[in-house]
Amino acid sequence: MFELVDLIIELEVYSIEKKIISFSFKRDTQIQIDRETICYTRKKDYFLKNKENIKRKLEIEKQKYGIVLNPVDIELLSIYLKKGEKKLKPLFQTYNTLAKSQNETYQLEDLIKKNLLQGALCAFYKLDKNARNQVGYQSFFENCPKFIIDYLELNLIDVFLINEVWTLLKQDPDFIAILRFLLIKPNEEKLKLEFQNIMKMRIKNKRMQKEEGPVRKILYSD
């Protein structure tokens, strides 16, 4: 979450000759890049918004990529995060997947809700509940109506409850930080490890909020 990652944009570059490159557009913490990309519906929107900045940076670094003259134009092939040797999907609100010759669009929200229904919500609630004894930690479920807590305690999860919890989580200033956690398929060790990072960040943010004032909320835009 706090490790530096590279936002890589695979481009088709038109100069003297056509060339495909993996262009390092940005280097920042994973959480900061997630905050930026989640504001966009899809990768193409992000690319078009940043296209001129990408071109300007590429013109400066063209020798690094073996490009002789400034690019006439660039086209998007793909976008990913490079974290060490791993490639991660950036967080956009929708994804297009070619399946059985049909270009299908998936909503990130729908993928997360499906995961929540299949066990991620129970795991999240349990880890959050266990973390409440940590000094400075504020539960993500602190302001939940009692009926939601009652259902979670009884492990009674349905679509209605998922929608209610999702609405509440979206109002939390640390919402972006938990999106990747909620995308993890229920796996106890993976979830515990990722939640430790979220817990540390949450404690740090609350401490900073007391010292410097409220932290600006960054909301997921539907």
QUIQUI-V943000 format. One record per residue. N is the residue number from 1. PSI is psi in radians with two decimals (999 if undefined). OMEGA is omega in whole degrees, -180 to 180 (none if undefined). Layout:
BEGIN
n=N psi=PSI omega=OMEGA
n=N psi=PSI omega=OMEGA
END
This chain:
BEGIN
n=1 psi=-0.76 omega=-178
n=2 psi=-0.04 omega=178
n=3 psi=2.60 omega=175
n=4 psi=2.37 omega=177
n=5 psi=2.83 omega=177
n=6 psi=2.31 omega=173
n=7 psi=1.88 omega=-176
n=8 psi=2.27 omega=177
n=9 psi=1.99 omega=176
n=10 psi=2.15 omega=-173
n=11 psi=2.60 omega=165
n=12 psi=2.01 omega=-174
n=13 psi=2.27 omega=179
n=14 psi=1.93 omega=177
n=15 psi=-2.25 omega=173
n=16 psi=-0.67 omega=176
n=17 psi=2.82 omega=178
n=18 psi=2.34 omega=-176
n=19 psi=2.48 omega=176
n=20 psi=2.21 omega=-180
n=21 psi=2.75 omega=171
n=22 psi=1.81 omega=-170
n=23 psi=2.17 omega=177
n=24 psi=1.74 omega=-175
n=25 psi=-0.61 omega=-173
n=26 psi=2.53 omega=175
n=27 psi=2.13 omega=-178
n=28 psi=-3.12 omega=175
n=29 psi=2.69 omega=-179
n=30 psi=-0.73 omega=-177
n=31 psi=-0.67 omega=-179
n=32 psi=-0.69 omega=178
n=33 psi=-0.67 omega=176
n=34 psi=-0.72 omega=179
n=35 psi=-0.59 omega=-179
n=36 psi=-0.86 omega=-173
n=37 psi=-0.52 omega=-176
n=38 psi=-0.26 omega=178
n=39 psi=-0.17 omega=-176
n=40 psi=2.49 omega=-179
n=41 psi=-0.70 omega=-177
n=42 psi=2.95 omega=-176
n=43 psi=-0.59 omega=-180
n=44 psi=-0.68 omega=179
n=45 psi=-0.73 omega=179
n=46 psi=-0.76 omega=-179
n=47 psi=-0.82 omega=-178
n=48 psi=-0.66 omega=179
n=49 psi=-0.61 omega=-175
n=50 psi=0.11 omega=-171
n=51 psi=-0.79 omega=-178
n=52 psi=-0.65 omega=176
n=53 psi=-0.68 omega=178
n=54 psi=-0.79 omega=-180
n=55 psi=-0.76 omega=-180
n=56 psi=-0.75 omega=179
n=57 psi=-0.66 omega=179
n=58 psi=-0.64 omega=178
n=59 psi=-0.67 omega=179
n=60 psi=-0.64 omega=-174
n=61 psi=0.29 omega=-171
n=62 psi=-0.62 omega=-179
n=63 psi=-0.60 omega=179
n=64 psi=-0.52 omega=-177
n=65 psi=0.19 omega=177
n=66 psi=0.52 omega=179
n=67 psi=2.22 omega=-173
n=68 psi=-0.96 omega=-179
n=69 psi=2.80 omega=178
n=70 psi=2.43 omega=-179
n=71 psi=2.44 omega=173
n=72 psi=-0.69 omega=179
n=73 psi=2.84 omega=177
n=74 psi=2.55 omega=176
n=75 psi=2.53 omega=-179
n=76 psi=2.33 omega=172
n=77 psi=-0.88 omega=178
n=78 psi=2.91 omega=177
n=79 psi=2.38 omega=175
n=80 psi=2.88 omega=175
n=81 psi=2.36 omega=176
n=82 psi=2.02 omega=-178
n=83 psi=1.64 omega=-172
n=84 psi=-2.15 omega=178
n=85 psi=-0.05 omega=-177
n=86 psi=2.61 omega=171
n=87 psi=2.21 omega=180
n=88 psi=2.56 omega=174
n=89 psi=2.37 omega=172
n=90 psi=2.78 omega=180
n=91 psi=1.86 omega=169
n=92 psi=2.89 omega=-176
n=93 psi=-0.40 omega=177
n=94 psi=2.76 omega=177
n=95 psi=2.48 omega=175
n=96 psi=2.23 omega=-179
n=97 psi=2.23 omega=178
n=98 psi=1.95 omega=-179
n=99 psi=2.18 omega=180
n=100 psi=0.76 omega=178
n=101 psi=0.22 omega=178
n=102 psi=2.27 omega=179
n=103 psi=1.75 omega=-175
n=104 psi=2.46 omega=179
n=105 psi=2.27 omega=179
n=106 psi=2.33 omega=175
n=107 psi=2.28 omega=177
n=108 psi=-0.71 omega=179
n=109 psi=-0.74 omega=-180
n=110 psi=-0.67 omega=179
n=111 psi=-0.72 omega=-180
n=112 psi=-0.76 omega=-179
n=113 psi=-0.66 omega=177
n=114 psi=-0.73 omega=178
n=115 psi=-0.72 omega=178
n=116 psi=-0.73 omega=-179
n=117 psi=-0.51 omega=-176
n=118 psi=0.26 omega=173
n=119 psi=-0.29 omega=-177
n=120 psi=-0.61 omega=-180
n=121 psi=-0.77 omega=178
n=122 psi=-0.76 omega=180
n=123 psi=-0.74 omega=179
n=124 psi=-0.81 omega=-179
n=125 psi=-0.74 omega=-180
n=126 psi=-0.79 omega=180
n=127 psi=-0.70 omega=178
n=128 psi=-0.73 omega=-180
n=129 psi=-0.73 omega=180
n=130 psi=-0.44 omega=-178
n=131 psi=-0.18 omega=-175
n=132 psi=-0.27 omega=177
n=133 psi=-0.04 omega=177
n=134 psi=2.26 omega=-178
n=135 psi=2.22 omega=177
n=136 psi=-0.11 omega=-180
n=137 psi=2.34 omega=177
n=138 psi=2.16 omega=-177
n=139 psi=2.47 omega=175
n=140 psi=-0.32 omega=-177
n=141 psi=0.24 omega=-174
n=142 psi=-0.68 omega=-176
n=143 psi=0.28 omega=179
n=144 psi=2.48 omega=171
n=145 psi=2.64 omega=-176
n=146 psi=-0.63 omega=-176
n=147 psi=-0.57 omega=178
n=148 psi=-0.80 omega=178
n=149 psi=-0.73 omega=179
n=150 psi=-0.79 omega=180
n=151 psi=-0.70 omega=179
n=152 psi=-0.70 omega=179
n=153 psi=-0.58 omega=-179
n=154 psi=0.00 omega=-179
n=155 psi=0.69 omega=178
n=156 psi=1.63 omega=-173
n=157 psi=2.20 omega=174
n=158 psi=-3.14 omega=-176
n=159 psi=-0.70 omega=179
n=160 psi=-0.81 omega=-179
n=161 psi=-0.72 omega=179
n=162 psi=-0.79 omega=-179
n=163 psi=-0.68 omega=179
n=164 psi=-0.79 omega=-180
n=165 psi=-0.72 omega=180
n=166 psi=-0.77 omega=179
n=167 psi=-0.72 omega=180
n=168 psi=-0.73 omega=-179
n=169 psi=-0.61 omega=-179
n=170 psi=-0.36 omega=-180
n=171 psi=-0.13 omega=-177
n=172 psi=2.38 omega=-180
n=173 psi=-0.34 omega=179
n=174 psi=0.31 omega=-176
n=175 psi=-0.77 omega=-177
n=176 psi=-0.60 omega=-177
n=177 psi=-0.42 omega=-176
n=178 psi=-0.07 omega=-177
n=179 psi=-0.81 omega=-179
n=180 psi=-0.61 omega=176
n=181 psi=-0.78 omega=-177
n=182 psi=-0.25 omega=177
n=183 psi=-0.19 omega=180
n=184 psi=2.24 omega=175
n=185 psi=2.39 omega=-176
n=186 psi=1.91 omega=179
n=187 psi=1.95 omega=-169
n=188 psi=-0.82 omega=-176
n=189 psi=-0.77 omega=179
n=190 psi=-0.77 omega=-179
n=191 psi=-0.75 omega=180
n=192 psi=-0.74 omega=-179
n=193 psi=-0.80 omega=-180
n=194 psi=-0.64 omega=-178
n=195 psi=-0.53 omega=177
n=196 psi=-0.72 omega=178
n=197 psi=-0.72 omega=179
n=198 psi=-0.75 omega=-179
n=199 psi=-0.79 omega=179
n=200 psi=-0.74 omega=179
n=201 psi=-0.71 omega=-179
n=202 psi=-0.77 omega=179
n=203 psi=-0.76 omega=180
n=204 psi=-0.76 omega=-180
n=205 psi=-0.69 omega=180
n=206 psi=-0.63 omega=178
n=207 psi=-0.76 omega=179
n=208 psi=-0.63 omega=-180
n=209 psi=-0.68 omega=178
n=210 psi=-0.65 omega=-176
n=211 psi=-0.63 omega=-171
n=212 psi=-0.07 omega=-177
n=213 psi=3.11 omega=-175
n=214 psi=2.48 omega=175
n=215 psi=2.35 omega=-179
n=216 psi=2.27 omega=178
n=217 psi=2.46 omega=174
n=218 psi=1.86 omega=-172
n=219 psi=2.61 omega=174
n=220 psi=2.20 omega=-179
n=221 psi=2.20 omega=179
n=222 psi=999 omega=none
END
